[in-house]
């Protein structure tokens, strides 16, 4: 039985579960593949590298907000550890931290 490997979409960052058989998928959906194509075509002749990530001001602000939320969650975990929180509370806080950091991985 082939083993499943996790990777992330080159456009949106979502996880992609794939098999070891065949070519590795770069995009999670056809729409992400299309957006990446449009992005590459929009950069032609601009001097910006094809693999550059260009974010709108709103996308950059959203990304900064997601990382801020993840940092706050990490600080909550650190405070809980320093105060000797019970394992159930620590588990809940770390679960939230992992979810926020996964969300922060998305560029768009």
PyMOL commands that place a pseudoatom at each C-alpha (Angstrom):
pseudoatom trace, name=CA, resn=UNK, resi=1, chain=A, elem=C, hetatm=0, pos=[0.000, 0.000, 0.000]
pseudoatom trace, name=CA, resn=UNK, resi=2, chain=A, elem=C, hetatm=0, pos=[1.480, 3.384, -0.991]
pseudoatom trace, name=CA, resn=UNK, resi=3, chain=A, elem=C, hetatm=0, pos=[2.314, 5.750, 1.827]
pseudoatom trace, name=CA, resn=UNK, resi=4, chain=A, elem=C, hetatm=0, pos=[0.558, 9.165, 1.976]
pseudoatom trace, name=CA, resn=UNK, resi=5, chain=A, elem=C, hetatm=0, pos=[2.829, 12.209, 2.040]
pseudoatom trace, name=CA, resn=UNK, resi=6, chain=A, elem=C, hetatm=0, pos=[1.707, 15.661, 3.146]
pseudoatom trace, name=CA, resn=UNK, resi=7, chain=A, elem=C, hetatm=0, pos=[2.843, 18.737, 1.285]
pseudoatom trace, name=CA, resn=UNK, resi=8, chain=A, elem=C, hetatm=0, pos=[1.368, 22.182, 0.869]
pseudoatom trace, name=CA, resn=UNK, resi=9, chain=A, elem=C, hetatm=0, pos=[-0.255, 23.969, -2.065]
pseudoatom trace, name=CA, resn=UNK, resi=10, chain=A, elem=C, hetatm=0, pos=[2.179, 26.286, -3.838]
pseudoatom trace, name=CA, resn=UNK, resi=11, chain=A, elem=C, hetatm=0, pos=[-0.538, 28.923, -4.126]
pseudoatom trace, name=CA, resn=UNK, resi=12, chain=A, elem=C, hetatm=0, pos=[-2.637, 28.943, -0.952]
pseudoatom trace, name=CA, resn=UNK, resi=13, chain=A, elem=C, hetatm=0, pos=[-0.578, 26.811, 1.449]
pseudoatom trace, name=CA, resn=UNK, resi=14, chain=A, elem=C, hetatm=0, pos=[-3.289, 24.261, 2.262]
pseudoatom trace, name=CA, resn=UNK, resi=15, chain=A, elem=C, hetatm=0, pos=[-2.095, 20.753, 2.988]
pseudoatom trace, name=CA, resn=UNK, resi=16, chain=A, elem=C, hetatm=0, pos=[-2.171, 18.275, 0.124]
pseudoatom trace, name=CA, resn=UNK, resi=17, chain=A, elem=C, hetatm=0, pos=[-2.289, 14.565, 0.896]
pseudoatom trace, name=CA, resn=UNK, resi=18, chain=A, elem=C, hetatm=0, pos=[-0.707, 12.665, -1.933]
pseudoatom trace, name=CA, resn=UNK, resi=19, chain=A, elem=C, hetatm=0, pos=[0.546, 9.275, -2.823]
pseudoatom trace, name=CA, resn=UNK, resi=20, chain=A, elem=C, hetatm=0, pos=[4.166, 8.409, -3.581]
pseudoatom trace, name=CA, resn=UNK, resi=21, chain=A, elem=C, hetatm=0, pos=[2.995, 7.170, -6.968]
pseudoatom trace, name=CA, resn=UNK, resi=22, chain=A, elem=C, hetatm=0, pos=[3.157, 9.661, -9.827]
pseudoatom trace, name=CA, resn=UNK, resi=23, chain=A, elem=C, hetatm=0, pos=[4.187, 13.270, -9.945]
pseudoatom trace, name=CA, resn=UNK, resi=24, chain=A, elem=C, hetatm=0, pos=[3.961, 15.383, -6.809]
pseudoatom trace, name=CA, resn=UNK, resi=25, chain=A, elem=C, hetatm=0, pos=[0.985, 17.748, -6.863]
pseudoatom trace, name=CA, resn=UNK, resi=26, chain=A, elem=C, hetatm=0, pos=[1.830, 21.450, -6.568]
pseudoatom trace, name=CA, resn=UNK, resi=27, chain=A, elem=C, hetatm=0, pos=[-1.721, 22.775, -6.102]
pseudoatom trace, name=CA, resn=UNK, resi=28, chain=A, elem=C, hetatm=0, pos=[-4.635, 21.605, -3.990]
pseudoatom trace, name=CA, resn=UNK, resi=29, chain=A, elem=C, hetatm=0, pos=[-7.316, 22.619, -6.506]
pseudoatom trace, name=CA, resn=UNK, resi=30, chain=A, elem=C, hetatm=0, pos=[-7.631, 23.649, -10.125]
pseudoatom trace, name=CA, resn=UNK, resi=31, chain=A, elem=C, hetatm=0, pos=[-8.523, 27.198, -9.016]
pseudoatom trace, name=CA, resn=UNK, resi=32, chain=A, elem=C, hetatm=0, pos=[-5.177, 27.512, -7.187]
pseudoatom trace, name=CA, resn=UNK, resi=33, chain=A, elem=C, hetatm=0, pos=[-3.385, 26.276, -10.282]
pseudoatom trace, name=CA, resn=UNK, resi=34, chain=A, elem=C, hetatm=0, pos=[-5.232, 28.885, -12.346]
pseudoatom trace, name=CA, resn=UNK, resi=35, chain=A, elem=C, hetatm=0, pos=[-4.428, 31.734, -9.906]
pseudoatom trace, name=CA, resn=UNK, resi=36, chain=A, elem=C, hetatm=0, pos=[-0.737, 30.750, -9.981]
pseudoatom trace, name=CA, resn=UNK, resi=37, chain=A, elem=C, hetatm=0, pos=[-0.767, 30.800, -13.791]
pseudoatom trace, name=CA, resn=UNK, resi=38, chain=A, elem=C, hetatm=0, pos=[-2.410, 34.230, -13.825]
pseudoatom trace, name=CA, resn=UNK, resi=39, chain=A, elem=C, hetatm=0, pos=[0.157, 35.461, -11.307]
pseudoatom trace, name=CA, resn=UNK, resi=40, chain=A, elem=C, hetatm=0, pos=[3.065, 34.220, -13.440]
pseudoatom trace, name=CA, resn=UNK, resi=41, chain=A, elem=C, hetatm=0, pos=[1.588, 35.779, -16.589]
pseudoatom trace, name=CA, resn=UNK, resi=42, chain=A, elem=C, hetatm=0, pos=[1.000, 39.072, -14.772]
pseudoatom trace, name=CA, resn=UNK, resi=43, chain=A, elem=C, hetatm=0, pos=[4.684, 39.248, -13.832]
pseudoatom trace, name=CA, resn=UNK, resi=44, chain=A, elem=C, hetatm=0, pos=[5.994, 38.751, -17.365]
pseudoatom trace, name=CA, resn=UNK, resi=45, chain=A, elem=C, hetatm=0, pos=[8.122, 41.685, -18.486]
pseudoatom trace, name=CA, resn=UNK, resi=46, chain=A, elem=C, hetatm=0, pos=[8.152, 43.356, -15.055]
pseudoatom trace, name=CA, resn=UNK, resi=47, chain=A, elem=C, hetatm=0, pos=[11.569, 42.218, -13.886]
pseudoatom trace, name=CA, resn=UNK, resi=48, chain=A, elem=C, hetatm=0, pos=[9.998, 40.581, -10.830]
pseudoatom trace, name=CA, resn=UNK, resi=49, chain=A, elem=C, hetatm=0, pos=[11.172, 37.001, -10.382]
pseudoatom trace, name=CA, resn=UNK, resi=50, chain=A, elem=C, hetatm=0, pos=[8.615, 34.362, -11.412]
pseudoatom trace, name=CA, resn=UNK, resi=51, chain=A, elem=C, hetatm=0, pos=[8.814, 32.677, -8.023]
pseudoatom trace, name=CA, resn=UNK, resi=52, chain=A, elem=C, hetatm=0, pos=[8.311, 35.958, -6.147]
pseudoatom trace, name=CA, resn=UNK, resi=53, chain=A, elem=C, hetatm=0, pos=[5.286, 36.254, -3.919]
pseudoatom trace, name=CA, resn=UNK, resi=54, chain=A, elem=C, hetatm=0, pos=[3.433, 39.496, -4.537]
pseudoatom trace, name=CA, resn=UNK, resi=55, chain=A, elem=C, hetatm=0, pos=[0.779, 40.323, -1.960]
pseudoatom trace, name=CA, resn=UNK, resi=56, chain=A, elem=C, hetatm=0, pos=[-1.735, 43.126, -1.987]
pseudoatom trace, name=CA, resn=UNK, resi=57, chain=A, elem=C, hetatm=0, pos=[-1.675, 45.513, 0.960]
pseudoatom trace, name=CA, resn=UNK, resi=58, chain=A, elem=C, hetatm=0, pos=[-4.752, 43.747, 2.364]
pseudoatom trace, name=CA, resn=UNK, resi=59, chain=A, elem=C, hetatm=0, pos=[-3.190, 40.288, 1.979]
pseudoatom trace, name=CA, resn=UNK, resi=60, chain=A, elem=C, hetatm=0, pos=[-0.029, 41.492, 3.730]
pseudoatom trace, name=CA, resn=UNK, resi=61, chain=A, elem=C, hetatm=0, pos=[-2.101, 42.999, 6.569]
pseudoatom trace, name=CA, resn=UNK, resi=62, chain=A, elem=C, hetatm=0, pos=[-4.098, 39.775, 6.905]
pseudoatom trace, name=CA, resn=UNK, resi=63, chain=A, elem=C, hetatm=0, pos=[-0.865, 37.747, 7.045]
pseudoatom trace, name=CA, resn=UNK, resi=64, chain=A, elem=C, hetatm=0, pos=[0.539, 40.055, 9.731]
pseudoatom trace, name=CA, resn=UNK, resi=65, chain=A, elem=C, hetatm=0, pos=[-2.707, 39.661, 11.716]
pseudoatom trace, name=CA, resn=UNK, resi=66, chain=A, elem=C, hetatm=0, pos=[-2.517, 35.868, 11.519]
pseudoatom trace, name=CA, resn=UNK, resi=67, chain=A, elem=C, hetatm=0, pos=[1.106, 35.868, 12.737]
pseudoatom trace, name=CA, resn=UNK, resi=68, chain=A, elem=C, hetatm=0, pos=[0.218, 38.287, 15.546]
pseudoatom trace, name=CA, resn=UNK, resi=69, chain=A, elem=C, hetatm=0, pos=[-2.567, 35.936, 16.691]
pseudoatom trace, name=CA, resn=UNK, resi=70, chain=A, elem=C, hetatm=0, pos=[-0.122, 33.004, 16.589]
pseudoatom trace, name=CA, resn=UNK, resi=71, chain=A, elem=C, hetatm=0, pos=[2.454, 34.952, 18.624]
pseudoatom trace, name=CA, resn=UNK, resi=72, chain=A, elem=C, hetatm=0, pos=[-0.185, 35.847, 21.234]
pseudoatom trace, name=CA, resn=UNK, resi=73, chain=A, elem=C, hetatm=0, pos=[-1.168, 32.177, 21.481]
pseudoatom trace, name=CA, resn=UNK, resi=74, chain=A, elem=C, hetatm=0, pos=[2.495, 31.218, 21.958]
pseudoatom trace, name=CA, resn=UNK, resi=75, chain=A, elem=C, hetatm=0, pos=[2.784, 33.791, 24.745]
pseudoatom trace, name=CA, resn=UNK, resi=76, chain=A, elem=C, hetatm=0, pos=[-0.349, 32.324, 26.361]
pseudoatom trace, name=CA, resn=UNK, resi=77, chain=A, elem=C, hetatm=0, pos=[1.302, 28.885, 26.344]
pseudoatom trace, name=CA, resn=UNK, resi=78, chain=A, elem=C, hetatm=0, pos=[4.499, 30.306, 27.868]
pseudoatom trace, name=CA, resn=UNK, resi=79, chain=A, elem=C, hetatm=0, pos=[2.541, 32.062, 30.628]
pseudoatom trace, name=CA, resn=UNK, resi=80, chain=A, elem=C, hetatm=0, pos=[0.510, 28.934, 31.360]
pseudoatom trace, name=CA, resn=UNK, resi=81, chain=A, elem=C, hetatm=0, pos=[3.687, 26.845, 31.651]
pseudoatom trace, name=CA, resn=UNK, resi=82, chain=A, elem=C, hetatm=0, pos=[5.311, 29.425, 33.942]
pseudoatom trace, name=CA, resn=UNK, resi=83, chain=A, elem=C, hetatm=0, pos=[2.216, 29.454, 36.159]
pseudoatom trace, name=CA, resn=UNK, resi=84, chain=A, elem=C, hetatm=0, pos=[2.080, 25.653, 36.349]
pseudoatom trace, name=CA, resn=UNK, resi=85, chain=A, elem=C, hetatm=0, pos=[-1.162, 25.175, 34.420]
pseudoatom trace, name=CA, resn=UNK, resi=86, chain=A, elem=C, hetatm=0, pos=[-2.734, 21.733, 34.396]
pseudoatom trace, name=CA, resn=UNK, resi=87, chain=A, elem=C, hetatm=0, pos=[-2.111, 19.417, 31.421]
pseudoatom trace, name=CA, resn=UNK, resi=88, chain=A, elem=C, hetatm=0, pos=[-5.671, 19.838, 30.108]
pseudoatom trace, name=CA, resn=UNK, resi=89, chain=A, elem=C, hetatm=0, pos=[-5.310, 23.609, 29.856]
pseudoatom trace, name=CA, resn=UNK, resi=90, chain=A, elem=C, hetatm=0, pos=[-1.865, 23.278, 28.252]
pseudoatom trace, name=CA, resn=UNK, resi=91, chain=A, elem=C, hetatm=0, pos=[-3.232, 20.798, 25.723]
pseudoatom trace, name=CA, resn=UNK, resi=92, chain=A, elem=C, hetatm=0, pos=[-6.039, 23.209, 24.829]
pseudoatom trace, name=CA, resn=UNK, resi=93, chain=A, elem=C, hetatm=0, pos=[-3.662, 26.161, 24.472]
pseudoatom trace, name=CA, resn=UNK, resi=94, chain=A, elem=C, hetatm=0, pos=[-1.178, 24.237, 22.332]
pseudoatom trace, name=CA, resn=UNK, resi=95, chain=A, elem=C, hetatm=0, pos=[-3.986, 22.932, 20.116]
pseudoatom trace, name=CA, resn=UNK, resi=96, chain=A, elem=C, hetatm=0, pos=[-5.081, 26.529, 19.518]
pseudoatom trace, name=CA, resn=UNK, resi=97, chain=A, elem=C, hetatm=0, pos=[-1.467, 27.551, 18.853]
pseudoatom trace, name=CA, resn=UNK, resi=98, chain=A, elem=C, hetatm=0, pos=[-1.010, 24.811, 16.256]
pseudoatom trace, name=CA, resn=UNK, resi=99, chain=A, elem=C, hetatm=0, pos=[-4.260, 25.800, 14.510]
pseudoatom trace, name=CA, resn=UNK, resi=100, chain=A, elem=C, hetatm=0, pos=[-3.234, 29.466, 14.400]
pseudoatom trace, name=CA, resn=UNK, resi=101, chain=A, elem=C, hetatm=0, pos=[0.237, 28.705, 13.054]
pseudoatom trace, name=CA, resn=UNK, resi=102, chain=A, elem=C, hetatm=0, pos=[-1.223, 26.460, 10.345]
pseudoatom trace, name=CA, resn=UNK, resi=103, chain=A, elem=C, hetatm=0, pos=[-3.520, 29.334, 9.391]
pseudoatom trace, name=CA, resn=UNK, resi=104, chain=A, elem=C, hetatm=0, pos=[-0.584, 31.751, 9.430]
pseudoatom trace, name=CA, resn=UNK, resi=105, chain=A, elem=C, hetatm=0, pos=[1.297, 29.568, 6.914]
pseudoatom trace, name=CA, resn=UNK, resi=106, chain=A, elem=C, hetatm=0, pos=[-1.161, 30.604, 4.233]
pseudoatom trace, name=CA, resn=UNK, resi=107, chain=A, elem=C, hetatm=0, pos=[0.116, 33.487, 2.163]
pseudoatom trace, name=CA, resn=UNK, resi=108, chain=A, elem=C, hetatm=0, pos=[-3.297, 34.301, 0.731]
for i in range(1, 108): cmd.bond("trace and resi %d" % i, "trace and resi %d" % (i + 1))
show_as sticks, trace
zoom trace
